[in-house]
C-alpha cells in the first residue's frame, strides 16, 4: 500500500515538477537538470541532443556514450530522439542520505569530447517517520513531582526539508503532556511532562500513543506505544561523564577493536543505580558496524570500516537506570582514510585496431583514472611500460589520451599489448595495470615479390597438353586480401609460321592462384625452340600492386623425326633412278651419293650411312658419315648388269630412327652394251623357261604379264599405224593432185607426203616407248609416247614424264625394283618380243 502510494506520488511529482534547472552550456560543456526522486523507469529527464546542439540522426554515428560512476546506471540515452531518460529507480535517501543537496553526475562522451551532466535529485515525501522502538515502557514512581520530564525516543524520517520530521503529538491524557524542543542542529526532541501526580493505587499503567508527523503533502506519520508503569520513586537519572565523545578511527581498524567507553553514573542506590547502555539514535548502517556493550558501555567495531562509504558517524548513547530514568550523550566517530584502494582505470573509448601508416597524434584510447582514496592516496599518475610507439597525454581532469607517437608498420609488428600502469602517491603506493591489445590493420603498401629475379623452364617437345612446366612463387608481406597474390601472363607475341604471330596465351597458361605454368599445346622443337614471356604477380589490395618477372621456356629436342632422304629422290611409286657405273671403274670410284637430312638437332641429327643390302655384297661400300657409294673392288665379268643396293640412314637419337633407300646401279660402259645385255638376259630367261631344269625355275606369272604387255603394246602400235595410214590415204585421195592428170604424174608432190618403207622406219624412230622392267619384283612399268626418244635417263626428266602404267601380279611384292635405262621404243618392243 505504501509502495503504491509512493509510486502515485512520484508520478504526480514527475508530471507537476518538470525537469528544470535547465540546462545551460558553458565553456566546459556542463548541463544541469533537476528531477524528483522515485520517478518511473523511462521518465523523461532532458533533451541532451538539443542542449548539446547535436543532430539526432547522427547521434549513433558519432559514437555518443554515457559514462557514470558506480555500478548502477540510473540514466540512459535514446539515440533516436536524443532524450535522456531514467533506466533505474532513483531513491534520494539511498543515494545521498540526509544531505541537503543530492547531485548525480554523469559524463556524455561525443567522440572524444566530454560533456558533464549534473542531475539534482529533489526529495519527495516518500518516507513516513518511524520510531526505532515501537513499544516504550516508562517506570515512574508515584512520588514523582509534577513537571517531571521524561525523554522519549526520537522518530527517524530519511526525507529532508519540509518532508522530514516536523512535530510530535501525544494522545489525550490528563496526567501527561508532550513538550517538543528543537536542538541547535534543528533536530526535534520530544519529552513527556508529568502534569498530574500519579497514584499507583488508582492506575498502575498508563497507555499513551506518541505520533511523529512530517510536513509533506500528503502528510505522513509514525506511531509508538508508550506504557507508563507507576512504581515507587526514583529521583536520580544517570549522568554521563561528558556529553560529547569524539573518536578518530582508521578505516583499516580490525573488527573487534575498542573505539570508546561511555560512562554514566546514577546517585541512586540499589536497582535504581544499575545503569544499562543502549543506542538511542543511530543509523541503520551504523548499527551494523558498531556494537555497544549494555553493561560496560564499550563501543567496538563490529564490521569493517570504509572511509570511501562514510567518513563520519554520529550516534547518541542512552544510559538508563533500573527505574527508567535515563541520560544521553553524543558520540562522533571520524573515520580516517588509509591507502587501501588501488587506482581504477576505466577505458571509456578504445579502438582495438588501427591502420598502419596512421599519422602521429591519432587518438587510440581515452582512459579515465580514479582512486577512491583521498589526499595523496587519491593522486594517480599513469605511465606505459616498455618501449612502444605510443604515449599518454593528459587531456583534462583525470582523463588520458593514448596517442600514436611513431609510425606503425604492420609488417614489423602486427599486434601490440600495451600495458598501462596507474600508481597513486600513497605510502606504500598502490598501482593497477591495464593491458590493451591493439591490432595493426594492414595497408596495401608492399607489392608481391618473386623468389627469383628471373625464371627458366624446360619442357621436352611433343609434350601432352596440360603438362606442368614450372611453378612461380611470389610472396606479399601484407595480410588478407592485400597478400592474396594472383598470377597472369603478359601477352607479347611469339613468332609463328609464315610471318603470322600467335599470342602466348594460346601456347601456355598460368594458374592464377598457384603460379603453376602449363602447356596448352604440344610444342615442336623444329618450329619453336624457346619462348620468352613475362608473368605479373598482383595482390588483391585497393589499389592493387604488381610485380613482373621474365620467364624463358626452353623447348628440349626429342628424336621424333626420321632422317629424310633428299637424293636419290623417290618417285610416287617408291622407285628411284638408275645410276650408271662403268665396268672399267677402279676401286673407290664414286658411283653416287645418298644425301639425307634430319629435322632434329644435336645428337638426334647426327646421321650415319650403312649398306644394308646389295646384289654383290663386296662390290660397293658406303661412307659412314658422307653417304658416298663407291666401288670397293673392280667390276668382274660375272657381276650382274643390274646391281640393287639398299642404303640405311640412321640418326644418333635414343631410340634411333632410320630410313632406307634403294639405289639401282647398272654396270655398263655404253648404251648399246646395255641393250645387248638386256637381250641376252631375255634370251637366257626364255631358254630357262623352255629347258625347265638347267637354270632357275620359270616364272609363269611374269611371262604372262610380259605377254599381255607385248600384245597390248603391239595392238596399240598397229592400231595407231592403221589410223595414221588411213588419215594419209584420205588426205591423198582428197588432194587435187589426183584430179590434175590422168597419167598419175606425181612429180610436183613433195617427197615428205609419201609414206614408204623408209618413212615408216623414220616414223618409228620418231616415237619411243619407255618401259621399266624389274625381274625380282614381278612388276613392270610402261610409259606411253613422249615427245622424243633419248638414250639416257636423268632424274629430272623422269619426274616430268607422265605416270607409268603399272602392271603387277602380286600387290605385296617388294617395291625396291631396279629400273633399266631408257632405250628406243622399237628396241624395247623387239626385246619384249624376244623375251616372250
Residue, then its C-alpha position, 0 to 999 in steps of 0.5 A: x500500500x505504501x509502495x503504491x502510494x509512493x509510486x502515485x506520488x512520484x508520478x504526480x511529482x514527475x508530471x507537476x515538477x518538470x525537469x528544470x534547472x535547465x540546462x545551460x552550456x558553458x565553456x566546459x560543456x556542463x548541463x544541469x537538470x533537476x528531477x524528483x526522486x522515485x520517478x518511473x523507469x523511462x521518465x523523461x529527464x532532458x533533451x541532451x541532443x538539443x542542449x548539446x546542439x547535436x543532430x539526432x540522426x547522427x547521434x549513433x554515428x558519432x559514437x555518443x556514450x554515457x559514462x557514470x560512476x558506480x555500478x548502477x546506471x540510473x540514466x540512459x540515452x535514446x539515440x533516436x530522439x536524443x532524450x535522456x531518460x531514467x533506466x533505474x529507480x532513483x531513491x534520494x535517501x539511498x543515494x545521498x542520505x540526509x544531505x541537503x543537496x543530492x547531485x548525480x553526475x554523469x559524463x556524455x562522451x561525443x567522440x572524444x569530447x566530454x560533456x558533464x551532466x549534473x542531475x539534482x535529485x529533489x526529495x519527495x515525501x516518500x518516507x513516513x517517520x518511524x520510531x526505532x522502538x515501537x513499544x516504550x515502557x516508562x517506570x515512574x514512581x508515584x512520588x514523582x513531582x509534577x513537571x517531571x520530564x521524561x525523554x522519549x525516543x526520537x522518530x527517524x524520517x530519511x526525507x529532508x526539508x519540509x518532508x522530514x520530521x516536523x512535530x510530535x503529538x501525544x494522545x489525550x491524557x490528563x496526567x501527561x503532556x508532550x513538550x517538543x524542543x528543537x536542538x541547535x542542529x534543528x533536530x526535534x526532541x520530544x519529552x513527556x511532562x508529568x502534569x498530574x501526580x500519579x497514584x499507583x493505587x488508582x492506575x498502575x499503567x498508563x497507555x499513551x500513543x506518541x505520533x511523529x508527523x512530517x510536513x509533506x503533502x500528503x502528510x505522513x506519520x509514525x506511531x509508538x506505544x508508550x506504557x507508563x508503569x507507576x512504581x515507587x520513586x526514583x529521583x536520580x537519572x544517570x549522568x554521563x561523564x561528558x556529553x560529547x565523545x569524539x573518536x578518530x578511527x582508521x578505516x583499516x581498524x580490525x573488527x573487534x577493536x575498542x573505539x570508546x567507553x561511555x560512562x554514566x553514573x546514577x546517585x541512586x542506590x540499589x536497582x535504581x543505580x544499575x545503569x544499562x547502555x543502549x543506542x538511542x539514535x543511530x543509523x541503520x548502517x551504523x548499527x551494523x558496524x558498531x556494537x555497544x556493550x549494555x553493561x560496560x558501555x564499550x563501543x567496538x567495531x563490529x564490521x569493517x570500516x570504509x572511509x570511501x562509504x562514510x567518513x563520519x558517524x554520529x550516534x547518541x548513547x542512552x544510559x538508563x537506570x533500573x527505574x527508567x530514568x535515563x541520560x544521553x550523550x553524543x558520540x562522533x566517530x571520524x573515520x580516517x582514510x588509509x591507502x587501501x584502494x588501488x587506482x581504477x582505470x576505466x577505458x571509456x573509448x578504445x579502438x582495438x585496431x588501427x591502420x598502419x601508416x596512421x599519422x602521429x597524434x591519432x587518438x587510440x584510447x581515452x582512459x579515465x583514472x580514479x582512486x577512491x582514496x583521498x589526499x595523496x592516496x587519491x593522486x594517480x599518475x599513469x605511465x606505459x611500460x616498455x618501449x612502444x610507439x605510443x604515449x599518454x597525454x593528459x587531456x583534462x581532469x583525470x582523463x588520458x589520451x593514448x596517442x600514436x607517437x611513431x609510425x606503425x608498420x604492420x609488417x614489423x609488428x602486427x599486434x601490440x599489448x600495451x600495458x598501462x600502469x596507474x600508481x597513486x602517491x600513497x605510502x606504500x603506493x598502490x598501482x593497477x595495470x591495464x593491458x590493451x591489445x591493439x591490432x595493426x590493420x594492414x595497408x596495401x603498401x608492399x607489392x608481391x615479390x618473386x623468389x627469383x629475379x628471373x625464371x627458366x623452364x624446360x619442357x621436352x617437345x611433343x609434350x601432352x597438353x596440360x603438362x606442368x612446366x614450372x611453378x612461380x612463387x611470389x610472396x606479399x608481406x601484407x595480410x588478407x586480401x592485400x597478400x592474396x597474390x594472383x598470377x597472369x601472363x603478359x601477352x607479347x607475341x611469339x613468332x609463328x609460321x609464315x610471318x603470322x604471330x600467335x599470342x602466348x596465351x594460346x601456347x601456355x597458361x598460368x594458374x592464377x592462384x598457384x603460379x603453376x605454368x602449363x602447356x596448352x599445346x604440344x610444342x615442336x622443337x623444329x618450329x619453336x625452340x624457346x619462348x620468352x614471356x613475362x608473368x605479373x604477380x598482383x595482390x588483391x589490395x585497393x589499389x592493387x600492386x604488381x610485380x613482373x618477372x621474365x620467364x624463358x621456356x626452353x623447348x628440349x629436342x626429342x628424336x621424333x623425326x626420321x632422317x629424310x632422304x633428299x637424293x636419290x629422290x623417290x618417285x610416287x611409286x617408291x622407285x628411284x633412278x638408275x645410276x650408271x657405273x662403268x665396268x672399267x671403274x677402279x676401286x673407290x670410284x664414286x658411283x653416287x651419293x645418298x644425301x639425307x637430312x634430319x629435322x632434329x638437332x644435336x645428337x638426334x641429327x647426327x646421321x650415319x650411312x650403312x649398306x644394308x643390302x646389295x646384289x654383290x655384297x663386296x662390290x660397293x661400300x658406303x661412307x659412314x658419315x658422307x653417304x658416298x657409294x663407291x666401288x670397293x673392288x673392280x667390276x668382274x665379268x660375272x657381276x650382274x648388269x643390274x646391281x640393287x643396293x639398299x642404303x640405311x640412314x640412321x640418326x644418333x637419337x635414343x631410340x634411333x630412327x632410320x630410313x632406307x633407300x634403294x639405289x639401282x646401279x647398272x654396270x655398263x660402259x655404253x648404251x648399246x652394251x646395255x641393250x645387248x645385255x638386256x637381250x641376252x638376259x631375255x634370251x637366257x630367261x626364255x631358254x630357262x623357261x623352255x629347258x625347265x631344269x638347267x637354270x632357275x625355275x620359270x616364272x609363269x606369272x611374269x611371262x604372262x604379264x610380259x605377254x599381255x604387255x607385248x600384245x597390248x603394246x603391239x595392238x596399240x602400235x598397229x592400231x595407231x599405224x592403221x589410223x595414221x595410214x588411213x588419215x594419209x590415204x584420205x588426205x591423198x585421195x582428197x588432194x587435187x593432185x589426183x584430179x590434175x592428170x590422168x597419167x598419175x604424174x606425181x612429180x610436183x608432190x613433195x617427197x615428205x607426203x609419201x609414206x614408204x618403207x623408209x618413212x615408216x622406219x623414220x616414223x618409228x624412230x620418231x616415237x619411243x616407248x619407255x618401259x621399266x622392267x624389274x625381274x625380282x619384283x614381278x612388276x613392270x612399268x610402261x610409259x606411253x609416247x613422249x615427245x622424243x626418244x633419248x638414250x639416257x635417263x636423268x632424274x629430272x626428266x623422269x619426274x616430268x614424264x607422265x605416270x607409268x602404267x603399272x602392271x603387277x601380279x602380286x600387290x605385296x611384292x617388294x617395291x625396291x625394283x631396279x629400273x633399266x635405262x631408257x632405250x628406243x621404243x622399237x628396241x624395247x618392243x623387239x626385246x619384249x618380243x624376244x623375251x616372250 
